[in-house]
């Protein structure tokens, strides 16, 4: 065989008879995921924030890379990793998130300014700038910029929903002037979205105190004493009939020891009573995250919801 830089289509396939070998057919459409780590999307006040980008790839479709343009594009989901608004481990959930990417999504896991660096709504502004970055760099990462969604879990679910409410395209917080951060839909996995009732976070001994995660993200505020701050952070208190918000899918476990299931129930009810589209799925026996949220059944619900609204 000649030694050269073979093109795939011209390279001869191995066809010799091999006793005892089993042969399996392939189509070239089997999907894998290309991982692009630590892509900086913003630097604010000397603080750099990065994305972990997952791009579907196959034999028949090669993901873009330097010197090679994409031959097709995919819907994009900007994913906000939960962390109680503290320092995020944006790598921890990538194996599960890749299962969603395989269904045909570019997914960008966003690192935001954590409490201690940023005060709410800085985290939301960061998520919206990540959406803008992916739109501006759509060709580089095989993104269809007309089909964008935002998703998150726990505190990331809170950030994702707020990213659909905080419309700041025409403010100084938009680091990409002229680029929209609006999305077609929102997916909220067990989001910590409500701080108006006593057991909203049943395993947080200092719930709503200045030292609690929710108190810290508000800048060390005692939410027990400051009703306005408590309502500012609670998503349901900032939704009415005039609110512009994309359709929301909410998935929550019924034995969540970290974020009370009622947070999602109350948010769903508020969205519906104010005339907004919301779908709520409750996973019997599921705790705060876990494999139950990444089964084929659950991911199919997410996939169908997102595609129907793109």
C-alpha positions as CSV (number, residue, x, y, z in Angstrom):
1,X,0.0,0.0,0.0
2,X,1.3,3.4,-0.9
3,X,2.3,5.7,2.0
4,X,0.6,9.1,1.7
5,X,-1.9,11.4,3.3
6,X,-5.0,9.3,2.3
7,X,-8.5,10.8,2.0
8,X,-11.0,8.6,3.7
9,X,-13.1,7.9,0.6
10,X,-10.1,6.7,-1.4
11,X,-8.5,4.5,1.4
12,X,-9.1,0.8,0.6
13,X,-11.1,-1.1,3.3
14,X,-9.7,-4.3,4.8
15,X,-11.8,-7.1,3.3
16,X,-9.7,-10.2,3.8
17,X,-11.4,-13.3,5.2
18,X,-10.4,-13.7,8.9
19,X,-11.5,-17.0,10.4
20,X,-13.3,-16.5,13.7
21,X,-13.6,-12.7,13.3
22,X,-17.0,-11.0,13.7
23,X,-18.0,-8.2,11.4
24,X,-20.1,-5.2,12.6
25,X,-21.6,-2.7,10.2
26,X,-21.2,1.1,10.8
27,X,-22.9,4.0,9.1
28,X,-20.5,6.9,9.9
29,X,-23.3,8.7,11.7
30,X,-22.5,7.3,15.1
31,X,-22.0,10.3,17.4
32,X,-19.2,11.1,19.7
33,X,-18.2,14.4,21.4
34,X,-15.2,16.7,20.9
35,X,-14.2,18.5,24.1
36,X,-12.7,22.0,23.9
37,X,-11.5,23.0,27.4
38,X,-11.2,26.3,29.2
39,X,-12.3,28.8,26.4
40,X,-12.2,32.3,27.9
41,X,-15.5,34.2,27.1
42,X,-15.0,37.2,29.3
43,X,-12.6,39.1,31.6
44,X,-14.3,41.5,34.0
45,X,-12.3,43.4,36.6
46,X,-9.3,41.2,35.9
47,X,-11.3,38.1,36.6
48,X,-11.2,35.6,33.7
49,X,-14.2,33.3,33.2
50,X,-14.1,30.2,30.8
51,X,-16.3,27.8,29.0
52,X,-16.1,24.0,28.6
53,X,-17.4,23.3,25.1
54,X,-18.8,20.0,23.9
55,X,-19.3,19.5,20.2
56,X,-21.0,16.5,18.5
57,X,-18.8,14.8,16.0
58,X,-18.9,11.7,13.8
59,X,-17.1,10.1,10.9
60,X,-19.4,11.7,8.4
61,X,-19.3,15.0,10.2
62,X,-16.1,16.3,11.7
63,X,-16.3,19.0,14.4
64,X,-14.6,22.2,13.5
65,X,-11.0,22.9,14.5
66,X,-8.4,25.5,13.5
67,X,-8.0,25.3,9.8
68,X,-11.2,23.3,9.3
69,X,-14.7,24.9,9.2
70,X,-17.8,23.1,10.3
71,X,-19.9,21.4,7.6
72,X,-23.1,21.7,9.7
73,X,-24.3,23.5,12.8
74,X,-26.2,22.4,16.0
75,X,-28.5,24.0,18.5
76,X,-26.5,25.3,21.5
77,X,-27.3,24.9,25.2
78,X,-25.4,27.1,27.6
79,X,-25.2,25.1,30.9
80,X,-24.7,26.6,34.3
81,X,-23.1,24.2,36.8
82,X,-24.5,24.3,40.3
83,X,-22.2,25.2,43.2
84,X,-24.3,27.1,45.8
85,X,-23.0,30.2,43.9
86,X,-19.5,29.4,45.2
87,X,-16.5,28.2,43.2
88,X,-17.8,25.8,40.5
89,X,-16.3,22.5,39.6
90,X,-17.2,22.9,35.9
91,X,-15.5,19.6,35.0
92,X,-17.4,17.3,37.5
93,X,-20.5,16.8,35.4
94,X,-19.1,16.8,31.9
95,X,-19.5,13.0,31.5
96,X,-23.3,13.3,32.1
97,X,-23.6,16.5,30.1
98,X,-21.9,14.8,27.2
99,X,-24.9,12.4,27.0
100,X,-27.0,15.4,26.0
101,X,-24.5,16.6,23.6
102,X,-24.6,13.3,21.8
103,X,-28.3,14.0,21.0
104,X,-27.1,16.8,18.7
105,X,-26.3,19.9,20.8
106,X,-23.2,22.0,21.3
107,X,-23.1,22.5,25.0
108,X,-21.0,25.3,26.7
109,X,-20.6,24.9,30.5
110,X,-20.3,28.4,31.9
111,X,-18.1,29.4,34.8
112,X,-19.5,32.5,36.5
113,X,-18.2,34.9,39.1
114,X,-18.8,33.1,42.4
115,X,-20.0,34.8,45.6
116,X,-17.1,36.7,47.1
117,X,-16.2,37.9,43.6
118,X,-19.6,38.7,42.2
119,X,-22.8,39.7,43.9
120,X,-26.2,38.7,42.4
121,X,-27.1,39.3,39.6
122,X,-23.4,39.1,38.4
123,X,-23.8,35.4,37.9
124,X,-26.8,35.9,35.6
125,X,-24.9,38.6,33.6
126,X,-22.1,36.2,33.1
127,X,-24.4,33.5,31.8
128,X,-25.9,35.9,29.4
129,X,-22.5,37.0,28.2
130,X,-21.6,33.3,27.7
131,X,-24.7,33.0,25.4
132,X,-23.6,36.1,23.5
133,X,-20.0,34.6,23.1
134,X,-21.4,31.4,21.7
135,X,-23.5,33.4,19.2
136,X,-20.6,35.5,18.2
137,X,-18.3,32.5,17.7
138,X,-21.1,30.3,16.2
139,X,-19.1,29.3,13.1
140,X,-16.0,28.4,15.2
141,X,-18.0,26.0,17.4
142,X,-20.6,24.6,14.9
143,X,-23.4,26.5,16.6
144,X,-26.7,27.5,15.0
145,X,-27.0,31.0,16.6
146,X,-30.8,31.1,16.0
147,X,-31.3,28.1,18.2
148,X,-30.0,28.8,21.7
149,X,-31.2,27.5,25.1
150,X,-29.9,27.9,28.7
151,X,-29.9,25.2,31.3
152,X,-28.6,24.7,34.8
153,X,-28.8,22.7,38.0
154,X,-29.2,23.8,41.6
155,X,-27.8,27.3,41.9
156,X,-27.1,27.0,38.2
157,X,-30.8,26.4,37.7
158,X,-31.6,29.6,39.5
159,X,-29.1,31.4,37.3
160,X,-30.5,29.8,34.1
161,X,-34.1,30.9,34.9
162,X,-32.9,34.4,35.8
163,X,-30.9,34.5,32.5
164,X,-34.3,34.3,30.8
165,X,-35.7,37.2,32.8
166,X,-32.9,39.7,33.0
167,X,-33.0,41.4,29.6
168,X,-29.8,43.5,29.6
169,X,-28.8,43.5,25.9
170,X,-28.9,47.3,25.8
171,X,-26.9,47.9,29.0
172,X,-23.2,48.3,29.8
173,X,-23.3,44.7,31.1
174,X,-23.5,43.4,27.5
175,X,-19.8,42.7,26.7
176,X,-20.8,41.9,23.1
177,X,-22.7,44.9,21.8
178,X,-25.2,44.1,19.2
179,X,-25.3,40.4,20.2
180,X,-28.5,39.1,21.9
181,X,-28.6,36.9,24.9
182,X,-32.2,35.8,24.4
183,X,-33.0,32.1,24.3
184,X,-35.7,29.9,22.9
185,X,-36.2,27.9,26.2
186,X,-34.9,27.3,29.7
187,X,-34.2,24.0,31.5
188,X,-34.1,24.1,35.3
189,X,-32.8,21.1,37.1
190,X,-33.8,21.3,40.8
191,X,-33.0,25.0,41.0
192,X,-32.6,26.8,44.2
193,X,-35.2,29.5,43.2
194,X,-37.2,30.4,46.3
195,X,-36.1,31.8,49.7
196,X,-39.5,32.9,51.0
197,X,-40.4,29.9,53.1
198,X,-38.6,28.4,56.1
199,X,-37.5,25.0,54.9
200,X,-36.6,26.0,51.3
201,X,-33.1,24.6,51.9
202,X,-33.8,21.9,54.5
203,X,-30.1,20.9,55.0
204,X,-28.7,24.4,55.4
205,X,-28.6,25.1,59.2
206,X,-28.0,28.8,58.6
207,X,-30.7,29.1,55.8
208,X,-31.1,32.8,54.8
209,X,-28.4,33.9,57.2
210,X,-25.5,36.2,56.0
211,X,-23.2,33.1,56.0
212,X,-25.6,30.9,54.1
213,X,-25.0,30.4,50.3
214,X,-28.0,32.6,49.5
215,X,-26.9,35.3,52.0
216,X,-23.4,35.3,50.6
217,X,-24.4,35.6,46.9
218,X,-26.4,38.7,48.0
219,X,-23.2,40.2,49.5
220,X,-23.5,38.8,53.1
221,X,-27.1,40.0,53.6
222,X,-29.3,38.5,56.3
223,X,-32.3,37.4,54.2
224,X,-34.3,36.7,57.4
225,X,-34.3,40.4,58.2
226,X,-34.3,41.8,54.7
227,X,-37.5,40.8,52.9
228,X,-36.7,42.9,49.8
229,X,-33.4,41.0,49.3
230,X,-35.1,37.7,49.9
231,X,-37.7,38.5,47.3
232,X,-35.1,39.9,44.8
233,X,-33.3,36.5,44.9
234,X,-36.5,34.5,44.7
235,X,-37.5,33.9,41.1
236,X,-41.2,33.6,41.6
237,X,-41.4,37.1,43.1
238,X,-40.0,38.6,39.9
239,X,-42.5,37.0,37.5
240,X,-45.8,38.6,36.6
241,X,-48.1,38.8,33.5
242,X,-45.8,41.4,31.9
243,X,-42.6,39.4,32.3
244,X,-40.9,38.3,29.1
245,X,-39.5,34.7,29.6
246,X,-39.0,31.8,27.3
247,X,-40.8,28.4,28.0
248,X,-39.4,26.7,31.1
249,X,-38.8,23.0,31.8
250,X,-38.4,22.1,35.4
251,X,-37.2,18.7,36.7
252,X,-36.9,18.0,40.5
253,X,-36.5,15.1,42.8
254,X,-39.1,14.4,45.4
255,X,-36.6,13.6,48.2
256,X,-34.2,16.6,47.6
257,X,-32.5,17.2,50.9
258,X,-30.7,20.4,49.6
259,X,-33.4,22.3,47.7
260,X,-37.0,21.7,48.8
261,X,-39.1,20.3,45.9
262,X,-41.6,23.0,46.7
263,X,-39.2,25.6,45.2
264,X,-39.9,24.1,41.8
265,X,-43.6,23.5,42.5
266,X,-44.1,27.2,43.5
267,X,-42.1,28.4,40.5
268,X,-44.1,26.2,38.1
269,X,-47.4,27.4,39.6
270,X,-46.3,31.1,39.4
271,X,-45.3,30.7,35.7
272,X,-48.6,29.1,34.9
273,X,-50.8,31.5,36.8
274,X,-49.1,34.5,35.0
275,X,-49.7,33.0,31.6
276,X,-46.2,31.6,30.9
277,X,-45.3,28.2,29.5
278,X,-43.9,25.8,32.1
279,X,-43.6,22.0,32.3
280,X,-42.8,20.3,35.6
281,X,-41.5,16.7,36.0
282,X,-41.0,15.3,39.5
283,X,-38.7,12.3,39.8
284,X,-40.0,10.0,42.6
285,X,-37.3,9.3,45.2
286,X,-34.6,11.4,43.5
287,X,-32.3,13.5,45.7
288,X,-30.4,16.6,44.8
289,X,-29.0,15.5,41.5
290,X,-27.7,12.1,40.6
291,X,-28.0,9.6,37.8
292,X,-31.8,9.8,37.7
293,X,-31.4,13.1,36.0
294,X,-29.3,11.7,33.2
295,X,-31.2,8.6,32.2
296,X,-32.3,8.1,28.6
297,X,-35.9,8.8,29.7
298,X,-35.0,12.1,31.4
299,X,-32.7,13.3,28.6
300,X,-35.4,12.5,26.0
301,X,-37.8,14.8,27.9
302,X,-35.2,17.5,27.8
303,X,-34.4,16.9,24.1
304,X,-38.0,16.9,23.1
305,X,-38.8,20.0,25.1
306,X,-35.9,22.0,23.7
307,X,-36.3,20.8,20.0
308,X,-40.0,21.7,20.0
309,X,-39.2,25.3,20.9
310,X,-36.2,25.9,18.7
